[in-house]
Amino acid sequence: MDVKTLTGIFIILLIIVGVAAFYAGMMYGGGQAQPSGAGGTVTTTVTKTETKTVTAGGGGAPTWTPPETVKAAFIYVGPIGDFGWSYMHDVGRRVVETVYKDWLKTTYVESVSEDKLGETIDNLVSQGYNVIFTTSFGFMDKTIEKGEQYPNVMFFHCSGYKRRANVGTYFADLYQVYYLNGLIAGALTKTGNIGYVAGYTIPEVVRHINAFAIGAKEVGEQLGKDIKVHVIEIGAWFAPDKARSAAETLWKQYNVDVLAFTEDSTAILEYAQEVTKGYEEGKYDHPLYVFSHYSPGYIYGPDAVVSGQIVRWETIYLDILAKIKAGIYTPYNLGNVDYWYLLNSGGVDFGAHIYENGTVMHINPKYVQTLKSITVTDKLTGKKVSVYDLIMSRYEMFKNAPLLTPLQLTAVTHKYENIGKINIPPANPNQPDPYSKIDIYISTYWDPFTGPLSGYVKDNPSQKVTIPEGQRLGHDDLWSMDWFVDWVVYHGAA
């Protein structure tokens, strides 16, 4: 046998021994699988007690196949019977379960306190739920913690701002609707004293209080009223007795005759109905008109509920779950998923009641004629209009922003939401086309949080805040808002 043949046999034996050693190491040594190409590393669970590191090929995330059945769990801070926040989240759950019934299974856990969230998530994961929605601001940190513990489960946290690879965030915000409610409040108040009952004064609620106050002053000031918005914080999201007591205090002690709130029961609506009915019967010297919150609350106060805010979480849940099933959202790419839906998206609406045919009662018919009879100047156009027409024109403006919706889905595109309008260059500079000659609106052409505005920091009233004329606050400014406009009177915790 010549030297070349011996050398060839030797090389083949070396290859066989090397391959055998590699597979032995993989089977018994817990080694690493290395797909070709450079990339970051992610950890995926392969048994209950062991994890292995997989290097993603080409810089991408590991391949993820959507499950045959998506199992989504919803965790609520309150009872689903609260007719507020948790109720409307559960309406959204029932909508998506009905629409996607061929591949989606859902469950919910209600009245979960922050200290019980961790064990609630553990229990749901043990039952095989692969998508978990945590629906309270106070659930944020624990959601992130559990996202790290369960990297193959997708989490979506409502109203938070912390994210990671398998934790996205979402919110349907009502500040535009509160502004519209404020326009009504400014027209209806006789005393100039308007009230607000707040569960907690977190940035979301502060933003809503300010928007409500801005709308109230815009109309009320033109009618010669000295507008003050009195705020009492009750320290609970669902506390019917506290909510009613705070409303009573505002009505009796501060002469409030119009009220909005952020609390999840029907207690304030029912109290306002009692007072307003009594006023109409001559028992009291001033009414208590009210705006329903989150749910269409007209039925709880047909004489007192003027309008309100309606949320449609199903618009977000339908989108998220469809993208999970389609493989667009995976446990490895949620770090920039951040829904921020406003009126343009359909995620929220302006109104107090939904008729059986699905149409919305924007304003209680009882008050429409009154609002049509009051005339003010539209500060955007300089024209004299009825308050009713002013409200509806602002509503249409907020709704008619179709190019804004794609920017409201991710953290990296929020910065473009403040672009009012753009002009695009012509395809042929020598022959401008029609679209190159017009303004293309990205956002609404005006926003309630446009200066001049002045206020004070909630926790340090001596610290003043000034927003110059023409400056429009952006997503991050609104999301972290910790200051009240000057005509908000914060009375602290009840």
C-alpha positions in Angstrom: 0.0 0.0 0.0 1.6 3.3 -1.1 2.1 6.4 1.1 -0.8 8.3 -0.6 -3.3 5.6 0.2 -2.2 5.3 3.8 -2.4 9.1 4.2 -6.0 9.1 2.8 -7.1 6.4 5.2 -5.6 8.2 8.1 -7.4 11.5 7.2 -10.7 9.6 6.9 -10.2 8.0 10.4 -9.5 11.5 11.9 -12.7 12.8 10.4 -14.8 9.9 11.8 -13.3 10.3 15.3 -13.9 14.1 15.2 -17.5 13.7 14.2 -18.1 11.0 16.9 -16.5 13.2 19.5 -18.7 16.2 18.5 -22.0 14.2 18.8 -20.9 12.6 22.1 -20.2 16.1 23.5 -23.6 17.3 22.3 -25.4 14.4 23.8 -23.7 14.2 27.2 -22.0 17.6 27.7 -24.8 20.1 27.1 -22.9 21.8 24.4 -23.9 24.7 22.0 -25.4 24.4 18.6 -23.9 27.0 16.3 -25.9 27.9 13.2 -23.7 29.5 10.5 -23.2 33.2 10.5 -22.5 35.8 13.2 -25.2 37.0 15.6 -26.3 37.7 19.1 -27.3 35.0 21.6 -30.7 34.2 23.1 -31.6 31.7 25.8 -34.4 29.2 25.1 -35.7 26.7 27.6 -35.3 23.1 26.5 -36.3 21.3 29.8 -37.8 22.5 33.0 -34.4 22.8 34.6 -31.9 23.3 31.8 -31.4 26.1 29.3 -29.2 26.2 26.3 -27.7 29.1 24.4 -28.5 29.3 20.7 -26.5 31.7 18.6 -28.8 33.2 16.0 -27.6 32.9 12.5 -27.1 36.0 10.3 -27.8 38.3 13.3 -31.5 37.3 13.5 -33.6 35.7 16.2 -34.2 31.9 16.4 -36.9 30.6 14.1 -40.3 30.6 15.8 -43.3 28.8 14.5 -46.7 30.1 15.7 -48.6 27.5 17.8 -51.5 25.7 16.3 -53.7 27.1 19.1 -52.8 30.4 20.6 -53.6 30.4 24.3 -54.0 34.0 25.6 -54.6 34.9 29.2 -55.8 38.2 30.5 -55.0 39.4 34.0 -57.3 42.2 35.4 -56.7 44.4 38.4 -60.4 44.7 39.1 -63.6 42.6 38.8 -65.0 42.2 35.3 -68.3 43.5 36.7 -66.8 46.9 37.5 -68.3 48.3 34.3 -65.1 50.3 33.8 -61.5 49.4 33.0 -61.6 45.6 33.6 -65.0 45.2 32.1 -63.9 46.8 28.9 -60.7 44.7 28.7 -62.9 41.7 29.1 -65.2 42.9 26.3 -62.1 43.0 24.1 -61.2 39.5 25.2 -64.6 38.1 24.3 -64.5 39.9 20.9 -61.2 38.3 19.9 -62.2 34.9 21.2 -65.3 35.0 19.1 -63.6 36.3 15.9 -60.6 34.0 16.1 -62.5 31.0 17.6 -60.9 28.6 15.1 -57.4 29.0 16.6 -57.6 31.1 19.8 -58.4 30.0 23.3 -58.6 32.6 26.1 -59.0 32.8 29.9 -58.9 35.6 32.4 -58.1 36.1 36.1 -59.9 39.1 37.8 -59.2 41.2 40.9 -55.5 40.4 40.9 -53.4 42.6 43.3 -49.9 43.6 42.4 -48.4 41.2 45.0 -50.3 38.3 43.5 -49.3 38.9 39.9 -46.2 36.7 40.0 -47.9 33.6 41.2 -50.9 34.3 38.8 -48.5 34.3 35.9 -46.7 31.2 37.1 -50.0 29.3 37.2 -51.0 30.4 33.7 -47.7 29.4 32.2 -48.0 26.0 33.9 -51.3 25.6 32.1 -49.7 26.3 28.7 -50.8 29.8 28.1 -48.3 31.3 25.6 -49.6 34.9 25.4 -50.3 36.9 28.6 -51.8 40.3 28.8 -51.2 42.2 32.1 -53.7 45.1 32.2 -52.7 47.5 35.0 -49.9 50.1 35.2 -48.9 48.7 38.6 -48.2 45.3 36.9 -45.3 46.7 34.9 -42.2 45.6 36.9 -43.4 42.1 37.7 -44.3 41.6 34.0 -40.8 42.4 33.0 -39.4 40.1 35.7 -41.6 37.2 34.5 -40.8 37.9 30.9 -37.1 37.2 31.8 -38.1 34.1 33.6 -40.3 32.8 30.7 -38.5 33.9 27.5 -40.7 31.8 25.2 -43.9 33.3 26.5 -45.1 36.6 25.0 -46.3 39.3 27.4 -48.1 42.5 26.6 -48.4 45.1 29.4 -51.1 47.7 29.2 -50.2 51.4 30.1 -46.5 50.7 30.9 -43.3 51.9 29.3 -40.9 49.0 30.0 -40.3 46.4 27.3 -37.9 43.6 26.4 -37.6 41.0 23.7 -40.8 39.1 24.8 -42.7 42.0 26.5 -44.5 44.6 24.4 -46.7 47.5 25.6 -50.0 48.9 24.5 -52.5 51.6 25.4 -55.6 53.3 24.1 -55.5 56.8 25.3 -58.4 59.1 26.0 -56.9 62.6 26.3 -58.5 63.8 23.1 -61.9 62.6 24.3 -61.5 64.2 27.7 -60.7 67.5 25.8 -64.0 67.1 23.9 -65.8 66.4 27.2 -64.2 69.5 28.6 -65.6 71.7 25.8 -69.1 70.5 26.9 -68.3 71.1 30.6 -67.2 74.7 29.9 -70.5 75.3 28.2 -72.8 73.7 30.8 -71.2 74.9 34.1 -73.0 77.8 35.7 -70.7 78.0 38.8 -67.4 77.7 36.9 -66.4 75.0 39.3 -65.8 71.7 37.6 -64.8 68.5 39.4 -62.6 65.4 38.7 -62.4 62.2 40.9 -59.1 60.5 40.2 -58.3 56.9 41.2 -54.6 57.7 41.2 -52.8 60.7 39.8 -50.4 58.8 37.6 -49.3 60.5 34.3 -52.1 58.9 32.4 -54.7 60.5 34.7 -52.9 63.8 35.0 -52.9 64.0 31.2 -56.6 63.4 31.1 -57.3 65.9 33.8 -55.3 68.6 31.9 -57.0 67.8 28.6 -60.4 68.1 30.3 -59.4 71.4 31.9 -58.0 72.8 28.6 -61.3 72.1 26.9 -63.4 73.5 29.7 -61.4 76.8 29.7 -61.5 77.1 25.9 -65.3 77.4 26.0 -66.0 78.6 29.5 -63.7 81.6 29.4 -65.4 82.9 26.3 -68.7 82.8 28.3 -67.3 84.9 31.1 -66.8 82.0 33.5 -63.8 81.7 35.9 -63.0 78.0 35.3 -61.5 75.9 38.1 -61.2 72.1 37.9 -61.1 70.6 41.4 -59.4 67.3 41.8 -59.7 64.7 44.6 -57.6 61.6 44.5 -59.2 58.5 46.2 -56.2 56.1 46.0 -58.1 53.2 44.3 -59.2 52.2 40.8 -62.3 50.5 42.0 -63.8 51.9 45.2 -67.5 52.8 44.8 -67.9 54.2 48.3 -64.8 56.4 48.1 -65.8 57.5 44.6 -69.3 58.5 45.7 -68.0 60.3 48.8 -65.5 62.3 46.7 -68.2 63.3 44.2 -70.4 64.4 47.1 -67.6 66.5 48.5 -67.0 68.2 45.2 -70.7 68.9 44.7 -71.4 70.1 48.3 -68.1 71.8 49.4 -66.7 73.1 46.1 -70.0 74.0 44.3 -69.1 71.7 41.4 -71.9 71.3 38.9 -70.0 69.2 36.2 -67.9 66.2 36.9 -65.5 63.7 35.2 -63.7 60.8 36.8 -61.2 58.0 36.5 -62.7 55.2 38.7 -64.1 51.9 37.5 -67.5 51.7 39.2 -70.9 53.2 38.3 -71.2 54.9 41.7 -70.4 58.4 40.5 -72.9 58.1 37.6 -75.6 57.0 39.9 -74.9 59.7 42.4 -74.9 62.3 39.7 -78.3 61.0 38.5 -79.7 61.4 42.0 -78.5 65.0 42.3 -79.4 66.1 38.8 -82.9 64.6 39.1 -83.3 66.3 42.4 -82.2 69.6 40.9 -84.8 69.2 38.1 -87.4 68.6 40.7 -86.4 71.8 42.6 -84.7 70.1 45.6 -81.2 71.4 45.0 -79.8 74.7 43.7 -77.3 73.1 41.3 -77.1 69.9 39.3 -74.2 67.5 38.8 -73.7 66.7 35.1 -71.3 63.9 34.5 -69.2 62.1 31.8 -69.1 58.3 31.8 -65.7 56.7 31.9 -64.4 53.8 29.7 -67.8 52.1 29.3 -71.0 53.6 27.8 -72.6 54.7 31.1 -75.7 56.6 29.9 -78.0 53.9 31.2 -76.9 54.6 34.8 -77.7 58.3 34.6 -79.9 59.2 31.6 -80.6 62.7 33.1 -77.1 63.4 34.2 -74.7 61.7 31.8 -74.0 64.2 29.0 -71.3 62.3 27.2 -68.2 60.3 28.0 -65.3 58.2 26.9 -65.5 54.8 25.3 -62.6 52.4 24.9 -62.4 49.6 22.4 -59.5 47.4 23.5 -60.6 44.8 20.9 -59.0 47.0 18.2 -55.6 46.4 19.8 -56.2 42.8 20.8 -57.3 41.8 17.3 -54.2 43.3 15.8 -51.8 41.8 18.3 -53.2 38.3 18.2 -53.4 38.2 14.4 -49.8 39.2 14.1 -48.8 36.5 16.6 -50.7 33.9 14.6 -49.1 35.1 11.4 -45.6 34.8 12.9 -45.0 38.6 12.8 -44.8 39.0 16.5 -42.5 36.4 18.2 -41.0 36.0 21.7 -37.8 37.6 20.3 -39.0 40.9 18.6 -41.4 42.7 20.9 -38.8 45.2 22.3 -40.2 48.1 20.3 -43.9 47.1 20.1 -45.7 50.0 21.8 -49.3 50.7 20.7 -50.5 54.3 21.4 -54.0 54.4 20.0 -56.0 57.6 19.8 -59.3 58.6 18.2 -57.9 58.1 14.7 -57.4 54.4 15.3 -60.9 53.5 16.4 -59.4 52.3 19.7 -61.3 55.0 21.6 -64.5 57.0 20.9 -66.4 60.0 22.2 -69.8 59.1 23.6 -72.0 57.8 26.4 -74.0 55.0 24.8 -73.8 52.4 22.1 -77.1 51.6 20.4 -78.0 48.0 19.5 -77.1 48.7 15.9 -73.6 49.6 17.0 -73.8 53.4 16.4 -72.6 55.7 19.1 -74.5 58.3 21.0 -71.9 61.0 21.1 -73.9 63.5 23.2 -77.1 62.8 25.2 -79.9 64.1 23.1 -81.3 65.9 26.1 -78.3 68.3 25.9 -77.8 68.7 22.2 -80.2 71.7 21.8 -78.6 73.5 24.7 -75.1 73.1 23.2 -76.4 74.3 19.8 -77.8 77.4 21.4 -74.5 78.6 22.9 -72.2 80.5 20.5 -68.4 80.8 20.8 -65.5 81.7 18.5 -63.5 78.8 17.1 -59.9 79.9 17.9 -58.6 77.9 15.0 -60.7 79.5 12.3 -61.9 82.7 14.0 -65.5 81.9 13.0 -68.5 82.1 15.3 -70.0 78.6 15.8 -72.2 76.8 18.2 -70.5 74.8 20.9 -72.1 71.7 19.4 -70.6 72.4 16.0 -67.2 73.2 17.7 -67.2 69.9 19.5 -68.1 67.9 16.4 -65.6 69.7 14.2 -62.8 68.9 16.7 -64.0 65.3 16.9 -63.8 65.0 13.1 -60.4 66.5 13.1 -59.1 63.9 15.6 -60.7 61.1 13.8 -59.5 62.1 10.3 -55.7 61.3 10.6 -55.3 58.0 8.8 -51.5 58.4 8.3 -51.0 58.7 12.0 -52.1 55.1 12.8 -49.0 53.3 11.4 -46.8 55.5 13.5 -48.7 54.6 16.7 -47.6 50.9 16.8 -43.9 51.2 17.7 -41.6 53.0 20.1 -39.3 54.0 17.3 -42.0 55.8 15.3 -43.7 57.8 18.1 -41.4 60.8 17.4 -43.0 61.2 14.0 -46.5 61.6 15.4 -46.0 65.3 15.9 -45.5 66.0 12.2 -48.4 68.2 11.3 -48.0 68.2 7.5 -45.5 67.5 4.8 -45.0 68.3 1.1 -43.5 65.7 -1.2 -41.2 66.5 -4.1 -42.6 66.1 -7.6 -41.6 63.0 -9.5 -40.6 65.3 -12.4 -39.3 68.7 -11.2 -40.3 70.3 -14.5 -43.9 69.1 -14.3 -45.3 69.0 -10.7 -47.9 66.4 -10.2 -51.1 67.0 -8.2 -49.9 65.4 -4.9 -46.7 67.5 -4.9 -48.8 70.7 -4.8 -50.9 69.8 -1.7 -50.3 69.5 2.1 -50.2 65.9 3.3 -51.3 65.8 6.9 -49.6 63.2 9.1 -51.0 64.1 12.5 -54.0 66.3 13.3 -53.4 69.9 12.4 -53.9 71.0 16.0 -53.7 69.4 19.4 -55.0 70.4 22.9 -51.5 70.3 24.3 -50.2 73.1 22.1 -48.8 76.2 23.8 -49.1 78.7 25.3 -49.8 76.6 28.5 -48.7 77.2 32.0 -48.9 75.1 35.1 -47.2 73.6 38.2 -45.6 70.3 39.1 -48.1 68.2 41.0 -45.7 67.1 43.8 -43.9 70.5 44.0 -46.4 73.3 43.2 -43.7 76.0 43.6 -42.1 74.6 40.4 -43.7 76.2 37.4 -44.1 74.8 33.9 -44.3 76.9 30.8 -45.1 75.7 27.3 -44.3 78.5 24.7 -46.9 79.5 22.1 -47.0 77.1 19.2 -45.0 74.4 20.8 -46.8 71.0 20.6 -46.1 68.4 23.2 -45.1 65.0 21.9 -45.7 61.4 22.9 -43.0 61.3 25.5 -44.1 64.6 27.0 -47.6 63.4 27.4 -46.6 60.0 28.6 -44.6 61.3 31.5 -46.8 64.3 32.4 -46.5 65.2 36.1 -47.8 68.7 36.1 -51.2 70.4 36.2 -52.3 73.4 34.2 -52.8 76.5 36.4 -56.6 76.3 36.7 -56.5 72.8 38.1 -56.9 72.8 41.9 -55.4 69.6 43.3 -56.9 68.8 46.7 -54.8 65.7 47.3 -55.9 62.3 48.5 -59.4 61.9 50.0 
